[in-house]
Structure formats: C-alpha cells, structure tokens
C-alpha cells in the first residue's frame, strides 16, 4: 500500500506498507524532507511496525513521538519540512482511510444568480447530500443580485449589524451554518465560492491545517491573475497590500466538510462601515473612514473584470484536480428552497443569537 502527503509549506512524505492480521508491517518511509541523524527514520519505521491498521492519526503520532523520546540517538533528532503527524497522515492515506484531491472528481456547479439566502441553503443541502453518499465533491461560485450581510453561525446580530443602516440600504441579514465573521455582499463586490469535500480529504489534519490545505489552490489561482498571496492567521488570505479573503468551515456528521471563501473584489467601504458595526470599528481604529471609498484588493491588484477573475479561478482548479461540469438536481433545489424560506429567512434562525 502506498500513500503520499505534501505538507503545506513543507516537504513530501511517502509511506509504503503492508497489513497482516490487521497490523502494519514492512513499513518504509521516504520523501524530500531533511532528517538528522539518519537513524531517526529507523526509529519512526520501528514505531509504526505492528500498530493496529485502524489507528487514528493521533495514536500513530503519539507512538512515533514516544519512540523518538526513548531512542538513544547520536544527536538530538531534527525533522525539517515534516513532522510525525505528517507521517501519520501519509500512513492513513496508504491505508485508504485518507484521500487525495486526485481521488475525487469535483462537480463545478453554476446555478446562476440566486437570493443570498438560497446560497446559504444550498451550502447546507450539498454538504448533507455528500454526507449521505448521494453526491460527490463540489465547487460552486455564488452569484446574487440583492445586498446582504452573511453572518457567522455564532455571531450576535446586534453586535455585528447596524439594523437602521441595513434597513436604509435594503441589506438582508442572513445567518449561515459555518462559523467565522460577517460578509458584506452586494452584486459584483465579492467573489465567493463554496467547496464541499469528504472528510477523508482532510483526515488527520487539525482545523488550522485543513484551512491551509483547502486554500492552497486559491493561492495558485491568485498567482495566475498576478496576485502574490499567502495564508495569514487561521483562515485568512493576504497579500503584501493587506487582507484579500476570509474562509470558514462546517463539518457534518457523516463525514462532509463545507469550506467557503469570500474575497473582496470592489466593496463600498463607507456603506460597509455603516452597516457592519465591527467593520466600522476596524476602519475607525485605523483612521481611514473618511479617506477610503472602496475596498478592492482583487480588482486593484488584478486589473481584471470580476468575471475574468472567476474564469481564471475555475480554469486553475480544473488544471489541478479532476473536474466536470455539473448541475443541481431538482430535489436539491426543492430542499434548498424549503430551507431558504423555513430557516435562512426565518427570524428564529437569523436572530437565534440576537
């Protein structure tokens, strides 16, 4: 059995092994990492031998860490470009318990402009469908026409939104199922997409590591349109000019992960500052309320129309991962329409944290 794991920002870890009577055997470890002294590899291999094949990443990692602590090596162990946890992830991939991007065929969904609450409903429906085994991995870009503030699942409405300003500008407040911060959205001012994947794709990764892992392709897509960007904090993407995007996740019982990203393309900063209370505080702390008219890192750094940026993103994704054009099924649209009206436009859900 063969498994490989490319550490985000690090090296490639490769594991080959066999399983006899439910236990690991003939474990071999290789890769383009750096190790000192050489005997470290022997310690890691020996620690994995005879481990139960169903061992979780944490158990495999603990076994290797204990073995290194107990080993009598000629010098202190140094593992550069990878960790014992990364080896454990590669082991799980070799066993078929973790999957790679290439093992999934992604459906690219383009349902056209929809009400913002319908998009949050589709996030829930598509994630539940994958968890139930009725759908595979998907990538879906949002298009909408009416303004909205999409708040995180655990945010307080009154702490985040100025109700008077929202009403004045006709901005709908919608609570999504994932955590994270508020998204101020008008037609054409953001680039938002939802990625729904099996939990096996992020098996063994911490939440922080899974954000970095699922956002790696976004950095490549930004590079294609001329933006040098990197990961910052837990869930942000930034360039030398500042923050470009934020991401959020929700994991469903049954093994599905919703990961979505919103990028500022061309936002009216003054309006956002009036509608979002926290946005107002962030801007006023920097003394830029009266000076900043737009928040436009993607538009100003790419000099491309929004549609051209989205096209470049989809082409980059297709170039990296197996992707086919897909469509939403009638039953999925029907279920999402129900959720839109019964949940995502219902004050009982929106104001569950007033």
KOLDRENMI-731022 format. One line per field, with one value per residue (C-alpha): residue in three letters; chain; y, z, x. Coordinates in nm, 4 decimals, always signed. Layout:
! KOLDRENMI-731022
resn	(ALA | ...) .
chain	(A | ...) .
north	(Y | ...) .
up	(Z | ...) .
east	(X | ...) .
This chain:
! KOLDRENMI-731022
resn	(UNK | UNK | UNK | UNK | UNK | UNK | UNK | UNK | UNK | UNK | UNK | UNK | UNK | UNK | UNK | UNK | UNK | UNK | UNK | UNK | UNK | UNK | UNK | UNK | UNK | UNK | UNK | UNK | UNK | UNK | UNK | UNK | UNK | UNK | UNK | UNK | UNK | UNK | UNK | UNK | UNK | UNK | UNK | UNK | UNK | UNK | UNK | UNK | UNK | UNK | UNK | UNK | UNK | UNK | UNK | UNK | UNK | UNK | UNK | UNK | UNK | UNK | UNK | UNK | UNK | UNK | UNK | UNK | UNK | UNK | UNK | UNK | UNK | UNK | UNK | UNK | UNK | UNK | UNK | UNK | UNK | UNK | UNK | UNK | UNK | UNK | UNK | UNK | UNK | UNK | UNK | UNK | UNK | UNK | UNK | UNK | UNK | UNK | UNK | UNK | UNK | UNK | UNK | UNK | UNK | UNK | UNK | UNK | UNK | UNK | UNK | UNK | UNK | UNK | UNK | UNK | UNK | UNK | UNK | UNK | UNK | UNK | UNK | UNK | UNK | UNK | UNK | UNK | UNK | UNK | UNK | UNK | UNK | UNK | UNK | UNK | UNK | UNK | UNK | UNK | UNK | UNK | UNK | UNK | UNK | UNK | UNK | UNK | UNK | UNK | UNK | UNK | UNK | UNK | UNK | UNK | UNK | UNK | UNK | UNK | UNK | UNK | UNK | UNK | UNK | UNK | UNK | UNK | UNK | UNK | UNK | UNK | UNK | UNK | UNK | UNK | UNK | UNK | UNK | UNK | UNK | UNK | UNK | UNK | UNK | UNK | UNK | UNK | UNK | UNK | UNK | UNK | UNK | UNK | UNK | UNK | UNK | UNK | UNK | UNK | UNK | UNK | UNK | UNK | UNK | UNK | UNK | UNK | UNK | UNK | UNK | UNK | UNK | UNK | UNK | UNK | UNK | UNK | UNK | UNK | UNK | UNK | UNK | UNK | UNK | UNK | UNK | UNK | UNK | UNK | UNK | UNK | UNK | UNK | UNK | UNK | UNK | UNK | UNK | UNK | UNK | UNK | UNK | UNK | UNK | UNK | UNK | UNK | UNK | UNK | UNK | UNK | UNK | UNK | UNK | UNK | UNK | UNK | UNK | UNK | UNK | UNK | UNK | UNK | UNK | UNK | UNK | UNK | UNK | UNK | UNK | UNK | UNK | UNK | UNK | UNK | UNK | UNK | UNK | UNK | UNK | UNK | UNK | UNK | UNK | UNK | UNK | UNK | UNK | UNK | UNK | UNK | UNK | UNK | UNK | UNK | UNK | UNK | UNK | UNK | UNK | UNK | UNK | UNK | UNK | UNK | UNK | UNK | UNK | UNK | UNK | UNK | UNK | UNK | UNK | UNK | UNK | UNK | UNK | UNK | UNK | UNK | UNK | UNK | UNK | UNK | UNK | UNK | UNK | UNK | UNK | UNK | UNK | UNK | UNK | UNK | UNK | UNK | UNK | UNK | UNK | UNK | UNK | UNK | UNK | UNK | UNK | UNK | UNK | UNK | UNK | UNK | UNK | UNK) .
chain	(A | A | A | A | A | A | A | A | A | A | A | A | A | A | A | A | A | A | A | A | A | A | A | A | A | A | A | A | A | A | A | A | A | A | A | A | A | A | A | A | A | A | A | A | A | A | A | A | A | A | A | A | A | A | A | A | A | A | A | A | A | A | A | A | A | A | A | A | A | A | A | A | A | A | A | A | A | A | A | A | A | A | A | A | A | A | A | A | A | A | A | A | A | A | A | A | A | A | A | A | A | A | A | A | A | A | A | A | A | A | A | A | A | A | A | A | A | A | A | A | A | A | A | A | A | A | A | A | A | A | A | A | A | A | A | A | A | A | A | A | A | A | A | A | A | A | A | A | A | A | A | A | A | A | A | A | A | A | A | A | A | A | A | A | A | A | A | A | A | A | A | A | A | A | A | A | A | A | A | A | A | A | A | A | A | A | A | A | A | A | A | A | A | A | A | A | A | A | A | A | A | A | A | A | A | A | A | A | A | A | A | A | A | A | A | A | A | A | A | A | A | A | A | A | A | A | A | A | A | A | A | A | A | A | A | A | A | A | A | A | A | A | A | A | A | A | A | A | A | A | A | A | A | A | A | A | A | A | A | A | A | A | A | A | A | A | A | A | A | A | A | A | A | A | A | A | A | A | A | A | A | A | A | A | A | A | A | A | A | A | A | A | A | A | A | A | A | A | A | A | A | A | A | A | A | A | A | A | A | A | A | A | A | A | A | A | A | A | A | A | A | A | A | A | A | A | A | A | A | A | A | A | A | A | A | A | A | A | A | A | A | A | A | A | A | A | A | A | A | A | A | A | A | A) .
north	(+0.0000 | +0.3432 | +0.6826 | +1.0312 | +1.3620 | +1.7018 | +1.9120 | +2.2655 | +2.4854 | +2.1798 | +1.8597 | +1.5410 | +1.2430 | +0.8955 | +0.5756 | +0.2201 | -0.0597 | -0.3827 | -0.5051 | -0.8541 | -0.9653 | -0.6078 | -0.4636 | -0.2565 | -0.4354 | -0.3749 | -0.0001 | +0.2140 | +0.5919 | +0.8248 | +1.1780 | +1.5001 | +1.6098 | +1.6511 | +1.4317 | +1.4283 | +1.1842 | +0.9174 | +0.6768 | +0.8832 | +0.7071 | +0.3674 | +0.4851 | +0.6066 | +0.2877 | +0.0653 | +0.2661 | +0.2059 | -0.1663 | -0.3779 | -0.0773 | -0.1545 | -0.0615 | +0.1309 | +0.3602 | +0.7264 | +0.9942 | +1.0975 | +0.7411 | +0.6926 | +1.0315 | +0.9539 | +0.6198 | +0.7866 | +1.0741 | +0.8323 | +0.6261 | +0.9360 | +1.0396 | +0.6954 | +0.6452 | +0.6614 | +0.8629 | +1.0051 | +1.3556 | +1.5261 | +1.4380 | +1.7055 | +1.6666 | +1.9521 | +2.0030 | +1.7467 | +1.6125 | +1.2795 | +1.3919 | +1.4277 | +1.0718 | +0.9548 | +1.1267 | +0.9516 | +0.6191 | +0.6796 | +0.7625 | +0.4411 | +0.2522 | +0.4252 | +0.5979 | +0.9391 | +1.0521 | +1.2911 | +1.5559 | +1.3285 | +1.0567 | +1.2774 | +1.4138 | +1.7579 | +1.8866 | +2.2534 | +2.3994 | +2.7264 | +2.7779 | +3.1474 | +3.4429 | +3.3362 | +3.5111 | +3.5128 | +3.3004 | +3.0377 | +3.0162 | +2.9523 | +2.6905 | +2.5204 | +2.5073 | +2.3006 | +2.0810 | +1.9955 | +1.9175 | +1.6929 | +1.5201 | +1.4383 | +1.3118 | +1.0851 | +0.9458 | +1.0866 | +1.3377 | +1.3762 | +1.6748 | +2.0098 | +2.3593 | +2.6288 | +3.0003 | +3.2348 | +3.4898 | +3.7171 | +4.0458 | +4.1709 | +4.3095 | +4.1068 | +4.0601 | +3.6909 | +3.6465 | +3.3516 | +3.0820 | +3.2011 | +3.5782 | +3.8156 | +4.0150 | +4.3368 | +4.3126 | +4.2810 | +4.4754 | +4.8290 | +4.7492 | +5.1053 | +5.1248 | +4.7780 | +4.8744 | +5.2045 | +5.0298 | +4.7300 | +4.4889 | +4.1492 | +3.9809 | +3.6050 | +3.3583 | +3.0785 | +2.7338 | +2.7880 | +2.9950 | +3.2937 | +3.6603 | +3.8692 | +3.9071 | +4.2330 | +4.1459 | +4.3482 | +4.2297 | +4.2406 | +4.3409 | +3.9965 | +3.6658 | +3.3859 | +3.0106 | +2.7009 | +2.3821 | +2.0645 | +1.7700 | +1.4352 | +1.4499 | +1.1880 | +1.4634 | +1.6419 | +1.3276 | +1.3738 | +1.7493 | +1.9927 | +2.2610 | +2.5115 | +2.2717 | +2.1954 | +2.5647 | +2.5900 | +2.2646 | +2.3599 | +2.7133 | +2.6113 | +2.6049 | +2.9555 | +3.0888 | +2.9325 | +3.0822 | +3.4264 | +3.3901 | +3.3191 | +3.6609 | +3.8365 | +3.8487 | +3.7342 | +3.5988 | +3.3777 | +3.2388 | +3.4524 | +3.3722 | +3.0765 | +3.1386 | +3.4482 | +3.5005 | +3.8137 | +3.9878 | +4.2465 | +4.5049 | +4.3521 | +4.1015 | +3.9653 | +3.6940 | +3.5038 | +3.1453 | +2.9405 | +2.5753 | +2.3473 | +1.9719 | +1.7475 | +1.4184 | +1.1557 | +1.2873 | +1.6016 | +1.9350 | +2.2696 | +2.5193 | +2.8573 | +3.1641 | +3.5254 | +3.7721 | +4.1457 | +4.2461 | +4.6029 | +4.6929 | +5.0281 | +5.0765 | +5.3648 | +5.1668 | +4.8596 | +5.0735 | +5.1957 | +4.8520 | +4.6450 | +4.7582 | +4.5638 | +4.6929 | +5.0473 | +4.9818 | +4.8263 | +5.1133 | +5.3881 | +5.2423 | +5.2964 | +5.6473 | +5.5672 | +5.6090 | +5.9360 | +5.8527 | +5.5003 | +5.4804 | +5.1265 | +4.8021 | +4.6445 | +4.4268 | +4.1802 | +4.4427 | +4.6818 | +4.4114 | +4.2141 | +4.4988 | +4.2359 | +4.2281 | +4.0137 | +3.7607 | +3.7196 | +3.6511 | +3.3840 | +3.2251 | +3.2172 | +3.0539 | +2.7804 | +2.7135 | +2.6864 | +2.4448 | +2.2312 | +2.2219 | +2.0802 | +1.8454 | +1.6162 | +1.8422 | +1.8074 | +2.0447 | +1.9518 | +2.0599 | +2.0819 | +1.8117 | +1.9109 | +1.7517 | +1.9506 | +2.2769 | +2.1920 | +2.1152 | +2.4317 | +2.6444 | +2.4994 | +2.5765 | +2.9244 | +3.0165 | +2.7990 | +2.8519 | +3.1059 | +3.3795 | +3.2899 | +3.5322 | +3.2359 | +3.1183 | +3.4554 | +3.6016 | +3.2892 | +3.4975 | +3.8433) .
up	(+0.0000 | -0.0974 | +0.0482 | -0.0040 | +0.1699 | +0.0605 | +0.3741 | +0.3159 | +0.3004 | +0.3659 | +0.2056 | +0.0536 | +0.2853 | +0.1275 | +0.3117 | +0.1716 | +0.3904 | +0.4141 | +0.6556 | +0.8057 | +1.0592 | +1.0978 | +1.1822 | +0.9917 | +0.8591 | +0.6183 | +0.6737 | +0.4546 | +0.4862 | +0.2213 | +0.0844 | +0.0015 | +0.3651 | +0.5797 | +0.8801 | +1.1258 | +1.2274 | +0.9696 | +1.2472 | +1.3014 | +1.0038 | +1.1637 | +1.4868 | +1.3036 | +1.0999 | +1.4058 | +1.5960 | +1.3207 | +1.2844 | +1.4294 | +1.5025 | +1.4505 | +1.0969 | +1.2219 | +1.4418 | +1.4243 | +1.3347 | +1.6994 | +1.8074 | +1.5301 | +1.6075 | +1.9800 | +1.9109 | +1.6959 | +1.9405 | +2.2303 | +2.0289 | +1.9486 | +2.3153 | +2.4198 | +2.1370 | +2.2090 | +1.9112 | +1.8465 | +1.8383 | +1.9021 | +1.6312 | +1.3707 | +1.1250 | +0.8747 | +0.6419 | +0.8116 | +1.1485 | +1.2936 | +1.2392 | +0.8665 | +0.8608 | +1.0297 | +0.7627 | +0.4909 | +0.6677 | +0.6715 | +0.3018 | +0.2291 | +0.4119 | +0.2086 | +0.5159 | +0.3930 | +0.0356 | -0.2015 | -0.4338 | -0.7308 | -0.5893 | -0.6217 | -0.9281 | -0.8475 | -0.9965 | -1.0905 | -1.0220 | -1.1776 | -1.0956 | -1.1856 | -0.9741 | -0.6659 | -0.3492 | -0.0875 | +0.1484 | -0.1258 | -0.1396 | +0.2343 | +0.1980 | -0.0853 | +0.1367 | +0.3864 | +0.1256 | -0.0722 | +0.2446 | +0.3732 | +0.0345 | +0.0341 | +0.3932 | +0.2915 | -0.0032 | -0.2667 | -0.4116 | -0.4546 | -0.4055 | -0.5476 | -0.6195 | -0.6511 | -0.7129 | -0.5820 | -0.7946 | -0.6379 | -0.7048 | -0.3714 | -0.0933 | +0.2230 | +0.5320 | +0.5816 | +0.9492 | +1.1063 | +1.2835 | +1.6284 | +1.5842 | +1.7563 | +1.5087 | +1.7060 | +1.7767 | +1.4060 | +1.2184 | +1.2460 | +1.1939 | +1.0925 | +0.8272 | +0.6971 | +0.6562 | +0.4912 | +0.2282 | +0.1882 | +0.3201 | +0.4279 | +0.7302 | +0.6858 | +0.9246 | +0.7641 | +0.9104 | +0.9336 | +1.1904 | +1.1256 | +1.0627 | +0.8734 | +0.4947 | +0.3418 | -0.0066 | -0.2944 | -0.6524 | -0.8084 | -0.4948 | -0.3810 | -0.5174 | -0.3090 | -0.3578 | -0.1591 | -0.1641 | -0.0299 | +0.0213 | +0.2039 | +0.5490 | +0.4285 | +0.2254 | +0.5473 | +0.7590 | +1.0296 | +0.9816 | +1.2583 | +1.1810 | +1.1243 | +0.8938 | +0.6993 | +0.6267 | +0.4853 | +0.2928 | +0.1297 | +0.0487 | -0.1257 | -0.4721 | -0.4143 | -0.3760 | -0.7106 | -0.8746 | -0.7373 | -0.8755 | -1.2175 | -1.2119 | -1.0852 | -0.7098 | -0.4724 | -0.1720 | +0.1303 | +0.4288 | +0.7396 | +1.0756 | +1.0990 | +0.7968 | +0.6039 | +0.2727 | +0.2420 | +0.0009 | +0.0751 | +0.0267 | +0.3012 | +0.3563 | +0.0429 | +0.1692 | +0.4644 | +0.4843 | +0.7114 | +0.7615 | +0.8835 | +0.9375 | +0.9193 | +1.0953 | +0.8298 | +0.7015 | +0.4924 | +0.5114 | +0.3877 | +0.3179 | +0.1695 | +0.0821 | +0.0245 | -0.1453 | -0.1553 | -0.5223 | -0.5071 | -0.1860 | -0.0942 | +0.2292 | +0.3558 | +0.3183 | +0.4728 | +0.7610 | +0.8239 | +0.8046 | +0.9871 | +1.3408 | +1.3622 | +1.0193 | +1.1428 | +1.4458 | +1.2416 | +0.9955 | +1.2534 | +1.4584 | +1.1540 | +1.0910 | +0.7369 | +0.7446 | +0.5555 | +0.3203 | +0.1994 | -0.0613 | -0.1871 | -0.0534 | -0.3771 | -0.3313 | -0.6069 | -0.8616 | -0.7999 | -0.7927 | -1.0956 | -1.3113 | -1.4388 | -1.4510 | -1.1803 | -1.4372 | -1.5759 | -1.2271 | -1.1627 | -1.5001 | -1.4152 | -1.0822 | -1.2380 | -1.5051 | -1.2386 | -1.0350 | -1.3446 | -1.4194 | -1.0743 | -0.9933 | -1.1828 | -1.2567 | -1.4591 | -1.5184 | -1.3041 | -1.2249 | -0.9165 | -0.9053 | -0.8831 | -0.5377 | -0.4163 | -0.5439 | -0.3857 | -0.0487 | -0.0649 | -0.1475 | +0.1584 | +0.3790 | +0.2335 | +0.3475 | +0.6572 | +0.8041 | +0.6456 | +0.6067 | +0.9389 | +1.2275 | +1.4676 | +1.2949 | +1.1961 | +1.5449 | +1.7478 | +1.8889 | +1.8925) .
east	(+0.0000 | +0.1293 | +0.0449 | +0.1857 | +0.1248 | +0.2569 | +0.2936 | +0.1522 | +0.4607 | +0.6769 | +0.8012 | +0.6628 | +0.6193 | +0.5771 | +0.4852 | +0.4760 | +0.3450 | +0.1516 | -0.1162 | -0.1117 | -0.3735 | -0.4919 | -0.1497 | +0.1054 | +0.4116 | +0.7002 | +0.6731 | +0.9004 | +0.9315 | +1.0767 | +1.0445 | +1.2288 | +1.2464 | +1.5592 | +1.6426 | +1.9326 | +2.0642 | +1.9760 | +1.8710 | +1.5546 | +1.3959 | +1.4623 | +1.3004 | +0.9891 | +0.9590 | +1.0010 | +0.7397 | +0.4840 | +0.5506 | +0.2681 | +0.0460 | -0.3258 | -0.4262 | -0.7303 | -0.5152 | -0.6104 | -0.3567 | -0.3237 | -0.2372 | +0.0198 | +0.1746 | +0.1953 | +0.3676 | +0.6356 | +0.6859 | +0.7317 | +0.9788 | +1.1852 | +1.1851 | +1.3094 | +1.5601 | +1.9314 | +2.0483 | +2.3971 | +2.2467 | +1.9146 | +1.6593 | +1.5860 | +1.2966 | +1.2877 | +0.9927 | +0.7682 | +0.6533 | +0.5478 | +0.1883 | +0.2588 | +0.3955 | +0.0754 | -0.1357 | +0.0680 | +0.0100 | -0.3655 | -0.3536 | -0.1655 | -0.4413 | -0.7124 | -0.8533 | -0.7373 | -0.7879 | -0.6132 | -0.7548 | -0.6900 | -0.9141 | -1.2232 | -1.3987 | -1.5340 | -1.8569 | -1.8431 | -2.1882 | -2.3075 | -2.6776 | -2.6673 | -2.7867 | -2.9836 | -3.1038 | -2.8264 | -3.0399 | -3.0697 | -2.6898 | -2.6651 | -2.9404 | -2.7500 | -2.4416 | -2.6397 | -2.8104 | -2.4962 | -2.2990 | -2.5771 | -2.6041 | -2.2324 | -2.2516 | -2.5419 | -2.3455 | -2.5820 | -2.3341 | -1.9600 | -1.7307 | -1.8442 | -1.7158 | -1.9837 | -1.9365 | -2.2059 | -2.3905 | -2.6542 | -2.8320 | -2.9653 | -2.7413 | -2.6885 | -2.4797 | -2.3999 | -2.3118 | -2.1334 | -2.3317 | -2.2216 | -2.2324 | -2.4745 | -2.6855 | -2.6855 | -2.3132 | -2.2346 | -2.5050 | -2.6429 | -3.0122 | -3.1053 | -2.8322 | -2.9164 | -3.2814 | -3.1896 | -2.9786 | -3.2107 | -2.9483 | -3.0836 | -2.9217 | -2.8699 | -2.7077 | -2.5035 | -2.4266 | -2.0493 | -1.8654 | -1.6420 | -1.7106 | -1.9636 | -1.9608 | -2.0923 | -2.2176 | -2.3584 | -2.3826 | -2.0375 | -1.8443 | -1.7208 | -1.6004 | -1.7493 | -1.7307 | -1.8251 | -1.6209 | -1.7842 | -1.5466 | -1.5386 | -1.3822 | -1.1337 | -0.9633 | -0.8632 | -0.8231 | -0.5634 | -0.5377 | -0.6175 | -0.8764 | -0.5965 | -0.4115 | -0.7299 | -0.7849 | -0.4335 | -0.4740 | -0.8056 | -0.6857 | -0.3630 | -0.5209 | -0.6602 | -0.3054 | -0.2177 | -0.5253 | -0.4398 | -0.0869 | -0.2383 | -0.4067 | -0.0953 | -0.1561 | +0.1168 | -0.0713 | -0.0197 | -0.2059 | -0.2400 | -0.3918 | -0.6275 | -0.8468 | -0.7361 | -0.5582 | -0.3459 | -0.1127 | +0.1568 | -0.1194 | -0.3336 | -0.6140 | -0.7800 | -1.0133 | -1.1511 | -1.2709 | -1.4960 | -1.5870 | -1.8631 | -1.8269 | -2.1317 | -2.1983 | -2.1418 | -1.8110 | -1.8623 | -1.6804 | -1.8135 | -1.5347 | -1.6166 | -1.4129 | -1.5139 | -1.2808 | -1.3275 | -1.3409 | -1.4753 | -1.6598 | -1.8129 | -1.6206 | -1.8330 | -2.1541 | -1.9937 | -1.8727 | -2.2269 | -2.3892 | -2.1259 | -2.0534 | -1.7280 | -1.6274 | -1.6797 | -1.4603 | -1.1823 | -1.1754 | -1.2079 | -0.9229 | -0.7027 | -0.8335 | -0.9450 | -1.3232 | -1.3318 | -1.0469 | -1.1282 | -1.4060 | -1.3504 | -1.2069 | -1.0865 | -0.7771 | -0.8715 | -0.9836 | -0.6953 | -0.4276 | -0.5505 | -0.6915 | -0.9363 | -1.3159 | -1.4727 | -1.5971 | -1.2449 | -1.1072 | -1.3721 | -1.2968 | -0.9260 | -1.0065 | -1.2197 | -0.9558 | -0.6856 | -0.8976 | -0.9634 | -0.5913 | -0.5123 | -0.7985 | -1.0389 | -1.3378 | -1.6572 | -1.9468 | -2.2458 | -2.5993 | -2.8130 | -3.0777 | -3.4473 | -3.4748 | -3.1733 | -3.3227 | -3.6573 | -3.4970 | -3.2849 | -3.5913 | -3.7653 | -3.4668 | -3.4385 | -3.7907 | -3.8255 | -3.4776 | -3.2468 | -3.5113 | -3.6734 | -3.6002 | -3.5941 | -3.2738 | -3.1305 | -3.1731 | -3.1041 | -2.8193 | -2.9811) .
